[in-house]
Amino acid sequence: METVTHKAFVKANIRLEKLLKEVDNDTSEDAPLMIELLEVSDIIEQYEEAHYPIGLPTLTEMIELRMFEMNLKRKDLAVLLNTNSSRISDYLNGKREITLSVAKALHQKLNIDIILQ
């Protein structure tokens, strides 16, 4: 796969702006403008993946996200994981390693997959 230059990236973004004004949800997938839109999008995606990669979230970020989604406070999470609030704070602040039993509980209660190293 060929490396996308910054110039090609900028050109693709400008063209994307124009195409988005002409293409909508009713445009056929095999229409020339839709095909061009997909090609331009691929160029932009390739450049962004190479220059602005988004890494996987940390375990702490995943726990905090799930807490937000489930509207849980630290004390609520402590009850779910059968521990206390200070232990949850230690986990989230990186002061304590997550044990295998806590990892299993996070998976079961919050549907978070954890790989312990």
Backbone atoms as SQL, in Angstrom:
CREATE TABLE atoms (id INTEGER PRIMARY KEY, chain TEXT, resi INTEGER, resn TEXT, atom TEXT, x REAL, y REAL, z REAL);
INSERT INTO atoms VALUES
  (1, 'A', 1, 'MET', 'N', 0.844, -1.177, 0.000),
  (2, 'A', 1, 'MET', 'CA', 0.000, 0.000, 0.000),
  (3, 'A', 1, 'MET', 'C', 0.890, 1.241, 0.000),
  (4, 'A', 2, 'GLU', 'N', 0.567, 2.166, -0.824),
  (5, 'A', 2, 'GLU', 'CA', 1.344, 3.387, -0.995),
  (6, 'A', 2, 'GLU', 'C', 1.084, 4.352, 0.154),
  (7, 'A', 3, 'THR', 'N', 2.144, 5.028, 0.604),
  (8, 'A', 3, 'THR', 'CA', 2.023, 6.006, 1.675),
  (9, 'A', 3, 'THR', 'C', 1.332, 7.266, 1.152),
  (10, 'A', 4, 'VAL', 'N', 0.379, 7.749, 1.916),
  (11, 'A', 4, 'VAL', 'CA', -0.360, 8.962, 1.541),
  (12, 'A', 4, 'VAL', 'C', 0.412, 10.179, 2.029),
  (13, 'A', 5, 'THR', 'N', 0.653, 11.122, 1.127),
  (14, 'A', 5, 'THR', 'CA', 1.365, 12.343, 1.481),
  (15, 'A', 5, 'THR', 'C', 0.422, 13.346, 2.141),
  (16, 'A', 6, 'HIS', 'N', 1.024, 14.334, 2.781),
  (17, 'A', 6, 'HIS', 'CA', 0.215, 15.390, 3.403),
  (18, 'A', 6, 'HIS', 'C', -0.577, 16.148, 2.334),
  (19, 'A', 7, 'LYS', 'N', 0.052, 16.373, 1.209),
  (20, 'A', 7, 'LYS', 'CA', -0.615, 17.082, 0.104),
  (21, 'A', 7, 'LYS', 'C', -1.846, 16.300, -0.363),
  (22, 'A', 8, 'ALA', 'N', -1.706, 14.987, -0.511),
  (23, 'A', 8, 'ALA', 'CA', -2.840, 14.144, -0.930),
  (24, 'A', 8, 'ALA', 'C', -3.934, 14.150, 0.135),
  (25, 'A', 9, 'PHE', 'N', -3.526, 14.167, 1.397),
  (26, 'A', 9, 'PHE', 'CA', -4.472, 14.209, 2.510),
  (27, 'A', 9, 'PHE', 'C', -5.298, 15.498, 2.470),
  (28, 'A', 10, 'VAL', 'N', -4.624, 16.629, 2.302),
  (29, 'A', 10, 'VAL', 'CA', -5.314, 17.925, 2.241),
  (30, 'A', 10, 'VAL', 'C', -6.257, 17.959, 1.042),
  (31, 'A', 11, 'LYS', 'N', -5.768, 17.499, -0.106),
  (32, 'A', 11, 'LYS', 'CA', -6.585, 17.472, -1.327),
  (33, 'A', 11, 'LYS', 'C', -7.824, 16.589, -1.127),
  (34, 'A', 12, 'ALA', 'N', -7.636, 15.458, -0.476),
  (35, 'A', 12, 'ALA', 'CA', -8.757, 14.537, -0.225),
  (36, 'A', 12, 'ALA', 'C', -9.785, 15.182, 0.702),
  (37, 'A', 13, 'ASN', 'N', -9.331, 15.912, 1.710),
  (38, 'A', 13, 'ASN', 'CA', -10.254, 16.584, 2.631),
  (39, 'A', 13, 'ASN', 'C', -11.066, 17.654, 1.924),
  (40, 'A', 14, 'ILE', 'N', -10.416, 18.408, 1.048),
  (41, 'A', 14, 'ILE', 'CA', -11.130, 19.445, 0.290),
  (42, 'A', 14, 'ILE', 'C', -12.186, 18.796, -0.605),
  (43, 'A', 15, 'ARG', 'N', -11.804, 17.722, -1.270),
  (44, 'A', 15, 'ARG', 'CA', -12.754, 17.030, -2.153),
  (45, 'A', 15, 'ARG', 'C', -13.888, 16.404, -1.338),
  (46, 'A', 16, 'LEU', 'N', -13.574, 15.884, -0.183),
  (47, 'A', 16, 'LEU', 'CA', -14.599, 15.286, 0.675),
  (48, 'A', 16, 'LEU', 'C', -15.654, 16.317, 1.044),
  (49, 'A', 17, 'GLU', 'N', -15.222, 17.527, 1.390),
  (50, 'A', 17, 'GLU', 'CA', -16.162, 18.600, 1.726),
  (51, 'A', 17, 'GLU', 'C', -17.162, 18.830, 0.590),
  (52, 'A', 18, 'LYS', 'N', -16.667, 18.835, -0.638),
  (53, 'A', 18, 'LYS', 'CA', -17.535, 19.062, -1.798),
  (54, 'A', 18, 'LYS', 'C', -18.450, 17.871, -2.044),
  (55, 'A', 19, 'LEU', 'N', -17.891, 16.666, -1.919),
  (56, 'A', 19, 'LEU', 'CA', -18.689, 15.466, -2.171),
  (57, 'A', 19, 'LEU', 'C', -19.823, 15.310, -1.156),
  (58, 'A', 20, 'LEU', 'N', -19.572, 15.688, 0.071),
  (59, 'A', 20, 'LEU', 'CA', -20.604, 15.554, 1.100),
  (60, 'A', 20, 'LEU', 'C', -21.810, 16.441, 0.830),
  (61, 'A', 21, 'LYS', 'N', -21.632, 17.475, 0.052),
  (62, 'A', 21, 'LYS', 'CA', -22.746, 18.342, -0.330),
  (63, 'A', 21, 'LYS', 'C', -23.559, 17.735, -1.468),
  (64, 'A', 22, 'GLU', 'N', -22.950, 16.795, -2.183),
  (65, 'A', 22, 'GLU', 'CA', -23.611, 16.204, -3.351),
  (66, 'A', 22, 'GLU', 'C', -24.132, 14.782, -3.106),
  (67, 'A', 23, 'VAL', 'N', -23.578, 14.105, -2.142),
  (68, 'A', 23, 'VAL', 'CA', -23.932, 12.710, -1.868),
  (69, 'A', 23, 'VAL', 'C', -24.728, 12.650, -0.571),
  (70, 'A', 24, 'ASP', 'N', -25.773, 11.832, -0.554),
  (71, 'A', 24, 'ASP', 'CA', -26.539, 11.639, 0.672),
  (72, 'A', 24, 'ASP', 'C', -26.885, 10.162, 0.824),
  (73, 'A', 25, 'ASN', 'N', -27.708, 9.842, 1.802),
  (74, 'A', 25, 'ASN', 'CA', -28.062, 8.447, 2.076),
  (75, 'A', 25, 'ASN', 'C', -28.823, 7.787, 0.940),
  (76, 'A', 26, 'ASP', 'N', -29.433, 8.586, 0.071),
  (77, 'A', 26, 'ASP', 'CA', -30.198, 8.038, -1.040),
  (78, 'A', 26, 'ASP', 'C', -29.335, 7.778, -2.280),
  (79, 'A', 27, 'THR', 'N', -28.075, 8.188, -2.238),
  (80, 'A', 27, 'THR', 'CA', -27.179, 7.982, -3.376),
  (81, 'A', 27, 'THR', 'C', -26.826, 6.505, -3.479),
  (82, 'A', 28, 'SER', 'N', -26.933, 5.974, -4.650),
  (83, 'A', 28, 'SER', 'CA', -26.638, 4.566, -4.896),
  (84, 'A', 28, 'SER', 'C', -25.167, 4.266, -4.618),
  (85, 'A', 29, 'GLU', 'N', -24.875, 3.076, -4.121),
  (86, 'A', 29, 'GLU', 'CA', -23.500, 2.679, -3.807),
  (87, 'A', 29, 'GLU', 'C', -22.613, 2.608, -5.041),
  (88, 'A', 30, 'ASP', 'N', -23.222, 2.386, -6.197),
  (89, 'A', 30, 'ASP', 'CA', -22.413, 2.274, -7.415),
  (90, 'A', 30, 'ASP', 'C', -22.402, 3.572, -8.232),
  (91, 'A', 31, 'ALA', 'N', -22.951, 4.645, -7.666),
  (92, 'A', 31, 'ALA', 'CA', -22.909, 5.948, -8.332),
  (93, 'A', 31, 'ALA', 'C', -21.466, 6.464, -8.318),
  (94, 'A', 32, 'PRO', 'N', -21.030, 7.102, -9.389),
  (95, 'A', 32, 'PRO', 'CA', -19.645, 7.590, -9.467),
  (96, 'A', 32, 'PRO', 'C', -19.236, 8.495, -8.300),
  (97, 'A', 33, 'LEU', 'N', -20.131, 9.368, -7.871),
  (98, 'A', 33, 'LEU', 'CA', -19.789, 10.258, -6.757),
  (99, 'A', 33, 'LEU', 'C', -19.635, 9.489, -5.444),
  (100, 'A', 34, 'MET', 'N', -20.449, 8.455, -5.266),
  (101, 'A', 34, 'MET', 'CA', -20.338, 7.640, -4.049),
  (102, 'A', 34, 'MET', 'C', -19.031, 6.846, -4.064),
  (103, 'A', 35, 'ILE', 'N', -18.673, 6.328, -5.192),
  (104, 'A', 35, 'ILE', 'CA', -17.408, 5.591, -5.324),
  (105, 'A', 35, 'ILE', 'C', -16.235, 6.523, -5.028),
  (106, 'A', 36, 'GLU', 'N', -16.305, 7.728, -5.566),
  (107, 'A', 36, 'GLU', 'CA', -15.242, 8.703, -5.307),
  (108, 'A', 36, 'GLU', 'C', -15.197, 9.073, -3.828),
  (109, 'A', 37, 'LEU', 'N', -16.352, 9.235, -3.211),
  (110, 'A', 37, 'LEU', 'CA', -16.411, 9.552, -1.789),
  (111, 'A', 37, 'LEU', 'C', -15.716, 8.469, -0.969),
  (112, 'A', 38, 'LEU', 'N', -15.959, 7.215, -1.303),
  (113, 'A', 38, 'LEU', 'CA', -15.324, 6.112, -0.583),
  (114, 'A', 38, 'LEU', 'C', -13.814, 6.104, -0.798),
  (115, 'A', 39, 'GLU', 'N', -13.389, 6.391, -2.014),
  (116, 'A', 39, 'GLU', 'CA', -11.954, 6.432, -2.309),
  (117, 'A', 39, 'GLU', 'C', -11.270, 7.563, -1.547),
  (118, 'A', 40, 'VAL', 'N', -11.895, 8.726, -1.534),
  (119, 'A', 40, 'VAL', 'CA', -11.356, 9.878, -0.814),
  (120, 'A', 40, 'VAL', 'C', -11.311, 9.578, 0.687),
  (121, 'A', 41, 'SER', 'N', -12.342, 8.942, 1.194),
  (122, 'A', 41, 'SER', 'CA', -12.387, 8.575, 2.611),
  (123, 'A', 41, 'SER', 'C', -11.258, 7.613, 2.958),
  (124, 'A', 42, 'ASP', 'N', -10.974, 6.682, 2.069),
  (125, 'A', 42, 'ASP', 'CA', -9.880, 5.733, 2.290),
  (126, 'A', 42, 'ASP', 'C', -8.536, 6.444, 2.374),
  (127, 'A', 43, 'ILE', 'N', -8.326, 7.435, 1.509),
  (128, 'A', 43, 'ILE', 'CA', -7.078, 8.207, 1.529),
  (129, 'A', 43, 'ILE', 'C', -6.927, 8.920, 2.875),
  (130, 'A', 44, 'ILE', 'N', -7.997, 9.546, 3.316),
  (131, 'A', 44, 'ILE', 'CA', -7.975, 10.269, 4.589),
  (132, 'A', 44, 'ILE', 'C', -7.711, 9.299, 5.739),
  (133, 'A', 45, 'GLU', 'N', -8.383, 8.162, 5.723),
  (134, 'A', 45, 'GLU', 'CA', -8.211, 7.166, 6.777),
  (135, 'A', 45, 'GLU', 'C', -6.770, 6.649, 6.828),
  (136, 'A', 46, 'GLN', 'N', -6.184, 6.352, 5.674),
  (137, 'A', 46, 'GLN', 'CA', -4.804, 5.855, 5.632),
  (138, 'A', 46, 'GLN', 'C', -3.841, 6.883, 6.235),
  (139, 'A', 47, 'TYR', 'N', -4.017, 8.129, 5.865),
  (140, 'A', 47, 'TYR', 'CA', -3.134, 9.183, 6.376),
  (141, 'A', 47, 'TYR', 'C', -3.292, 9.328, 7.895),
  (142, 'A', 48, 'GLU', 'N', -4.536, 9.364, 8.354),
  (143, 'A', 48, 'GLU', 'CA', -4.781, 9.552, 9.783),
  (144, 'A', 48, 'GLU', 'C', -4.281, 8.378, 10.605),
  (145, 'A', 49, 'GLU', 'N', -4.420, 7.159, 10.096),
  (146, 'A', 49, 'GLU', 'CA', -3.916, 5.997, 10.821),
  (147, 'A', 49, 'GLU', 'C', -2.397, 6.040, 10.937),
  (148, 'A', 50, 'ALA', 'N', -1.735, 6.554, 9.909),
  (149, 'A', 50, 'ALA', 'CA', -0.270, 6.629, 9.919),
  (150, 'A', 50, 'ALA', 'C', 0.239, 7.769, 10.800),
  (151, 'A', 51, 'HIS', 'N', -0.461, 8.905, 10.799),
  (152, 'A', 51, 'HIS', 'CA', 0.044, 10.097, 11.484),
  (153, 'A', 51, 'HIS', 'C', -0.648, 10.421, 12.803),
  (154, 'A', 52, 'TYR', 'N', -1.850, 9.925, 12.997),
  (155, 'A', 52, 'TYR', 'CA', -2.602, 10.207, 14.224),
  (156, 'A', 52, 'TYR', 'C', -3.223, 8.926, 14.774),
  (157, 'A', 53, 'PRO', 'N', -2.399, 7.928, 15.070),
  (158, 'A', 53, 'PRO', 'CA', -2.970, 6.661, 15.541),
  (159, 'A', 53, 'PRO', 'C', -3.656, 6.824, 16.898),
  (160, 'A', 54, 'ILE', 'N', -4.723, 6.121, 17.051),
  (161, 'A', 54, 'ILE', 'CA', -5.451, 6.117, 18.320),
  (162, 'A', 54, 'ILE', 'C', -5.198, 4.762, 18.958),
  (163, 'A', 55, 'GLY', 'N', -4.526, 4.773, 20.082),
  (164, 'A', 55, 'GLY', 'CA', -4.213, 3.529, 20.772),
  (165, 'A', 55, 'GLY', 'C', -5.415, 2.975, 21.511),
  (166, 'A', 56, 'LEU', 'N', -5.237, 1.780, 21.993),
  (167, 'A', 56, 'LEU', 'CA', -6.286, 1.172, 22.797),
  (168, 'A', 56, 'LEU', 'C', -6.387, 1.895, 24.133),
  (169, 'A', 57, 'PRO', 'N', -7.587, 1.981, 24.677),
  (170, 'A', 57, 'PRO', 'CA', -7.731, 2.642, 25.974),
  (171, 'A', 57, 'PRO', 'C', -7.054, 1.818, 27.067),
  (172, 'A', 58, 'THR', 'N', -6.612, 2.503, 28.099),
  (173, 'A', 58, 'THR', 'CA', -6.041, 1.800, 29.244),
  (174, 'A', 58, 'THR', 'C', -7.160, 1.124, 30.023),
  (175, 'A', 59, 'LEU', 'N', -6.784, 0.229, 30.906),
  (176, 'A', 59, 'LEU', 'CA', -7.771, -0.447, 31.739),
  (177, 'A', 59, 'LEU', 'C', -8.528, 0.570, 32.588),
  (178, 'A', 60, 'THR', 'N', -7.806, 1.531, 33.140),
  (179, 'A', 60, 'THR', 'CA', -8.451, 2.564, 33.952),
  (180, 'A', 60, 'THR', 'C', -9.469, 3.344, 33.117),
  (181, 'A', 61, 'GLU', 'N', -9.101, 3.698, 31.889),
  (182, 'A', 61, 'GLU', 'CA', -10.032, 4.420, 31.010),
  (183, 'A', 61, 'GLU', 'C', -11.261, 3.575, 30.710),
  (184, 'A', 62, 'MET', 'N', -11.059, 2.285, 30.507),
  (185, 'A', 62, 'MET', 'CA', -12.205, 1.397, 30.235),
  (186, 'A', 62, 'MET', 'C', -13.129, 1.305, 31.443),
  (187, 'A', 63, 'ILE', 'N', -12.545, 1.169, 32.621),
  (188, 'A', 63, 'ILE', 'CA', -13.366, 1.089, 33.835),
  (189, 'A', 63, 'ILE', 'C', -14.137, 2.390, 34.029),
  (190, 'A', 64, 'GLU', 'N', -13.450, 3.520, 33.871),
  (191, 'A', 64, 'GLU', 'CA', -14.118, 4.814, 34.054),
  (192, 'A', 64, 'GLU', 'C', -15.202, 5.039, 33.006),
  (193, 'A', 65, 'LEU', 'N', -14.957, 4.616, 31.784),
  (194, 'A', 65, 'LEU', 'CA', -15.980, 4.728, 30.740),
  (195, 'A', 65, 'LEU', 'C', -17.200, 3.888, 31.098),
  (196, 'A', 66, 'ARG', 'N', -16.965, 2.650, 31.503),
  (197, 'A', 66, 'ARG', 'CA', -18.090, 1.780, 31.856),
  (198, 'A', 66, 'ARG', 'C', -18.830, 2.312, 33.071),
  (199, 'A', 67, 'MET', 'N', -18.095, 2.882, 34.028),
  (200, 'A', 67, 'MET', 'CA', -18.755, 3.498, 35.185),
  (201, 'A', 67, 'MET', 'C', -19.652, 4.642, 34.727),
  (202, 'A', 68, 'PHE', 'N', -19.156, 5.454, 33.813),
  (203, 'A', 68, 'PHE', 'CA', -19.946, 6.564, 33.277),
  (204, 'A', 68, 'PHE', 'C', -21.187, 6.036, 32.564),
  (205, 'A', 69, 'GLU', 'N', -20.991, 5.020, 31.705),
  (206, 'A', 69, 'GLU', 'CA', -22.119, 4.462, 30.941),
  (207, 'A', 69, 'GLU', 'C', -23.184, 3.872, 31.853),
  (208, 'A', 70, 'MET', 'N', -22.747, 3.275, 32.950),
  (209, 'A', 70, 'MET', 'CA', -23.674, 2.612, 33.868),
  (210, 'A', 70, 'MET', 'C', -24.095, 3.531, 35.019),
  (211, 'A', 71, 'ASN', 'N', -23.616, 4.794, 34.962),
  (212, 'A', 71, 'ASN', 'CA', -23.929, 5.776, 36.006),
  (213, 'A', 71, 'ASN', 'C', -23.538, 5.265, 37.400),
  (214, 'A', 72, 'LEU', 'N', -22.316, 4.729, 37.493),
  (215, 'A', 72, 'LEU', 'CA', -21.818, 4.193, 38.753),
  (216, 'A', 72, 'LEU', 'C', -20.820, 5.151, 39.384),
  (217, 'A', 73, 'LYS', 'N', -20.903, 5.274, 40.669),
  (218, 'A', 73, 'LYS', 'CA', -19.891, 6.000, 41.437),
  (219, 'A', 73, 'LYS', 'C', -18.900, 4.948, 41.942),
  (220, 'A', 74, 'ARG', 'N', -17.791, 5.420, 42.496),
  (221, 'A', 74, 'ARG', 'CA', -16.777, 4.475, 42.988),
  (222, 'A', 74, 'ARG', 'C', -17.342, 3.553, 44.065),
  (223, 'A', 75, 'LYS', 'N', -18.195, 4.101, 44.923),
  (224, 'A', 75, 'LYS', 'CA', -18.779, 3.263, 45.976),
  (225, 'A', 75, 'LYS', 'C', -19.709, 2.204, 45.368),
  (226, 'A', 76, 'ASP', 'N', -20.411, 2.539, 44.264),
  (227, 'A', 76, 'ASP', 'CA', -21.264, 1.562, 43.585),
  (228, 'A', 76, 'ASP', 'C', -20.419, 0.449, 42.980),
  (229, 'A', 77, 'LEU', 'N', -19.292, 0.841, 42.387),
  (230, 'A', 77, 'LEU', 'CA', -18.392, -0.150, 41.797),
  (231, 'A', 77, 'LEU', 'C', -17.813, -1.040, 42.891),
  (232, 'A', 78, 'ALA', 'N', -17.502, -0.451, 44.025),
  (233, 'A', 78, 'ALA', 'CA', -16.969, -1.227, 45.149),
  (234, 'A', 78, 'ALA', 'C', -17.960, -2.306, 45.570),
  (235, 'A', 79, 'VAL', 'N', -19.236, -1.957, 45.639),
  (236, 'A', 79, 'VAL', 'CA', -20.264, -2.934, 46.005),
  (237, 'A', 79, 'VAL', 'C', -20.338, -4.036, 44.950),
  (238, 'A', 80, 'LEU', 'N', -20.327, -3.643, 43.663),
  (239, 'A', 80, 'LEU', 'CA', -20.378, -4.635, 42.580),
  (240, 'A', 80, 'LEU', 'C', -19.205, -5.604, 42.630),
  (241, 'A', 81, 'LEU', 'N', -18.027, -5.081, 42.972),
  (242, 'A', 81, 'LEU', 'CA', -16.816, -5.901, 42.968),
  (243, 'A', 81, 'LEU', 'C', -16.513, -6.509, 44.333),
  (244, 'A', 82, 'ASN', 'N', -17.417, -6.297, 45.280),
  (245, 'A', 82, 'ASN', 'CA', -17.288, -6.866, 46.615),
  (246, 'A', 82, 'ASN', 'C', -15.979, -6.418, 47.289),
  (247, 'A', 83, 'THR', 'N', -15.742, -5.119, 47.245),
  (248, 'A', 83, 'THR', 'CA', -14.558, -4.537, 47.875),
  (249, 'A', 83, 'THR', 'C', -14.949, -3.192, 48.459),
  (250, 'A', 84, 'ASN', 'N', -13.968, -2.359, 48.817),
  (251, 'A', 84, 'ASN', 'CA', -14.307, -1.049, 49.390),
  (252, 'A', 84, 'ASN', 'C', -13.883, 0.077, 48.452),
  (253, 'A', 85, 'SER', 'N', -14.399, 1.276, 48.715),
  (254, 'A', 85, 'SER', 'CA', -14.156, 2.437, 47.848),
  (255, 'A', 85, 'SER', 'C', -12.686, 2.813, 47.770),
  (256, 'A', 86, 'SER', 'N', -11.960, 2.674, 48.869),
  (257, 'A', 86, 'SER', 'CA', -10.546, 3.046, 48.844),
  (258, 'A', 86, 'SER', 'C', -9.752, 2.100, 47.951),
  (259, 'A', 87, 'ARG', 'N', -10.132, 0.847, 47.915),
  (260, 'A', 87, 'ARG', 'CA', -9.458, -0.117, 47.032),
  (261, 'A', 87, 'ARG', 'C', -9.738, 0.245, 45.568),
  (262, 'A', 88, 'ILE', 'N', -10.973, 0.649, 45.269),
  (263, 'A', 88, 'ILE', 'CA', -11.322, 1.083, 43.916),
  (264, 'A', 88, 'ILE', 'C', -10.479, 2.301, 43.539),
  (265, 'A', 89, 'SER', 'N', -10.347, 3.245, 44.459),
  (266, 'A', 89, 'SER', 'CA', -9.513, 4.428, 44.211),
  (267, 'A', 89, 'SER', 'C', -8.072, 4.016, 43.928),
  (268, 'A', 90, 'ASP', 'N', -7.568, 3.067, 44.685),
  (269, 'A', 90, 'ASP', 'CA', -6.198, 2.583, 44.458),
  (270, 'A', 90, 'ASP', 'C', -6.047, 1.984, 43.066),
  (271, 'A', 91, 'TYR', 'N', -7.033, 1.198, 42.634),
  (272, 'A', 91, 'TYR', 'CA', -6.989, 0.602, 41.288),
  (273, 'A', 91, 'TYR', 'C', -6.996, 1.700, 40.222),
  (274, 'A', 92, 'LEU', 'N', -7.905, 2.648, 40.361),
  (275, 'A', 92, 'LEU', 'CA', -8.072, 3.685, 39.345),
  (276, 'A', 92, 'LEU', 'C', -6.915, 4.689, 39.321),
  (277, 'A', 93, 'ASN', 'N', -6.232, 4.842, 40.455),
  (278, 'A', 93, 'ASN', 'CA', -5.094, 5.757, 40.518),
  (279, 'A', 93, 'ASN', 'C', -3.764, 5.055, 40.255),
  (280, 'A', 94, 'GLY', 'N', -3.823, 3.749, 39.984),
  (281, 'A', 94, 'GLY', 'CA', -2.608, 3.007, 39.672),
  (282, 'A', 94, 'GLY', 'C', -1.746, 2.690, 40.873),
  (283, 'A', 95, 'LYS', 'N', -2.294, 2.810, 42.065),
  (284, 'A', 95, 'LYS', 'CA', -1.529, 2.525, 43.281),
  (285, 'A', 95, 'LYS', 'C', -1.549, 1.045, 43.636),
  (286, 'A', 96, 'ARG', 'N', -2.458, 0.299, 43.022),
  (287, 'A', 96, 'ARG', 'CA', -2.587, -1.120, 43.330),
  (288, 'A', 96, 'ARG', 'C', -2.870, -1.874, 42.027),
  (289, 'A', 97, 'GLU', 'N', -2.241, -3.010, 41.889),
  (290, 'A', 97, 'GLU', 'CA', -2.476, -3.863, 40.718),
  (291, 'A', 97, 'GLU', 'C', -3.823, -4.573, 40.857),
  (292, 'A', 98, 'ILE', 'N', -4.480, -4.777, 39.742),
  (293, 'A', 98, 'ILE', 'CA', -5.756, -5.501, 39.744),
  (294, 'A', 98, 'ILE', 'C', -5.472, -6.992, 39.851),
  (295, 'A', 99, 'THR', 'N', -6.115, -7.616, 40.808),
  (296, 'A', 99, 'THR', 'CA', -5.914, -9.054, 41.020),
  (297, 'A', 99, 'THR', 'C', -6.739, -9.860, 40.033),
  (298, 'A', 100, 'LEU', 'N', -6.451, -11.135, 39.951),
  (299, 'A', 100, 'LEU', 'CA', -7.182, -12.017, 39.051),
  (300, 'A', 100, 'LEU', 'C', -8.670, -12.058, 39.414),
  (301, 'A', 101, 'SER', 'N', -8.977, -12.092, 40.690),
  (302, 'A', 101, 'SER', 'CA', -10.387, -12.140, 41.087),
  (303, 'A', 101, 'SER', 'C', -11.117, -10.848, 40.724),
  (304, 'A', 102, 'VAL', 'N', -10.451, -9.711, 40.860),
  (305, 'A', 102, 'VAL', 'CA', -11.059, -8.427, 40.480),
  (306, 'A', 102, 'VAL', 'C', -11.213, -8.368, 38.959),
  (307, 'A', 103, 'ALA', 'N', -10.221, -8.871, 38.232),
  (308, 'A', 103, 'ALA', 'CA', -10.300, -8.897, 36.768),
  (309, 'A', 103, 'ALA', 'C', -11.493, -9.732, 36.323),
  (310, 'A', 104, 'LYS', 'N', -11.704, -10.865, 36.970),
  (311, 'A', 104, 'LYS', 'CA', -12.861, -11.710, 36.636),
  (312, 'A', 104, 'LYS', 'C', -14.166, -10.975, 36.937),
  (313, 'A', 105, 'ALA', 'N', -14.207, -10.286, 38.062),
  (314, 'A', 105, 'ALA', 'CA', -15.417, -9.536, 38.429),
  (315, 'A', 105, 'ALA', 'C', -15.672, -8.395, 37.448),
  (316, 'A', 106, 'LEU', 'N', -14.606, -7.705, 37.022),
  (317, 'A', 106, 'LEU', 'CA', -14.767, -6.633, 36.031),
  (318, 'A', 106, 'LEU', 'C', -15.331, -7.187, 34.733),
  (319, 'A', 107, 'HIS', 'N', -14.862, -8.349, 34.362),
  (320, 'A', 107, 'HIS', 'CA', -15.366, -8.972, 33.135),
  (321, 'A', 107, 'HIS', 'C', -16.838, -9.362, 33.298),
  (322, 'A', 108, 'GLN', 'N', -17.157, -9.993, 34.399),
  (323, 'A', 108, 'GLN', 'CA', -18.522, -10.473, 34.611),
  (324, 'A', 108, 'GLN', 'C', -19.524, -9.345, 34.856),
  (325, 'A', 109, 'LYS', 'N', -19.148, -8.373, 35.639),
  (326, 'A', 109, 'LYS', 'CA', -20.092, -7.317, 36.043),
  (327, 'A', 109, 'LYS', 'C', -20.129, -6.140, 35.080),
  (328, 'A', 110, 'LEU', 'N', -18.971, -5.824, 34.454),
  (329, 'A', 110, 'LEU', 'CA', -18.905, -4.649, 33.587),
  (330, 'A', 110, 'LEU', 'C', -18.628, -4.991, 32.133),
  (331, 'A', 111, 'ASN', 'N', -18.466, -6.283, 31.861),
  (332, 'A', 111, 'ASN', 'CA', -18.167, -6.746, 30.497),
  (333, 'A', 111, 'ASN', 'C', -16.894, -6.098, 29.939),
  (334, 'A', 112, 'ILE', 'N', -15.865, -6.077, 30.771),
  (335, 'A', 112, 'ILE', 'CA', -14.562, -5.551, 30.362),
  (336, 'A', 112, 'ILE', 'C', -13.601, -6.729, 30.269),
  (337, 'A', 113, 'ASP', 'N', -13.004, -6.904, 29.090),
  (338, 'A', 113, 'ASP', 'CA', -12.001, -7.938, 28.917),
  (339, 'A', 113, 'ASP', 'C', -10.659, -7.403, 29.392),
  (340, 'A', 114, 'ILE', 'N', -9.986, -8.174, 30.218),
  (341, 'A', 114, 'ILE', 'CA', -8.730, -7.739, 30.805),
  (342, 'A', 114, 'ILE', 'C', -7.653, -8.769, 30.510),
  (343, 'A', 115, 'ILE', 'N', -6.514, -8.255, 30.078),
  (344, 'A', 115, 'ILE', 'CA', -5.354, -9.122, 29.874),
  (345, 'A', 115, 'ILE', 'C', -4.346, -8.749, 30.942),
  (346, 'A', 116, 'LEU', 'N', -4.092, -9.669, 31.844),
  (347, 'A', 116, 'LEU', 'CA', -3.115, -9.412, 32.892),
  (348, 'A', 116, 'LEU', 'C', -1.742, -9.801, 32.369),
  (349, 'A', 117, 'GLN', 'N', -0.753, -8.966, 32.678),
  (350, 'A', 117, 'GLN', 'CA', 0.607, -9.238, 32.209),
  (351, 'A', 117, 'GLN', 'C', 1.495, -9.673, 33.337);
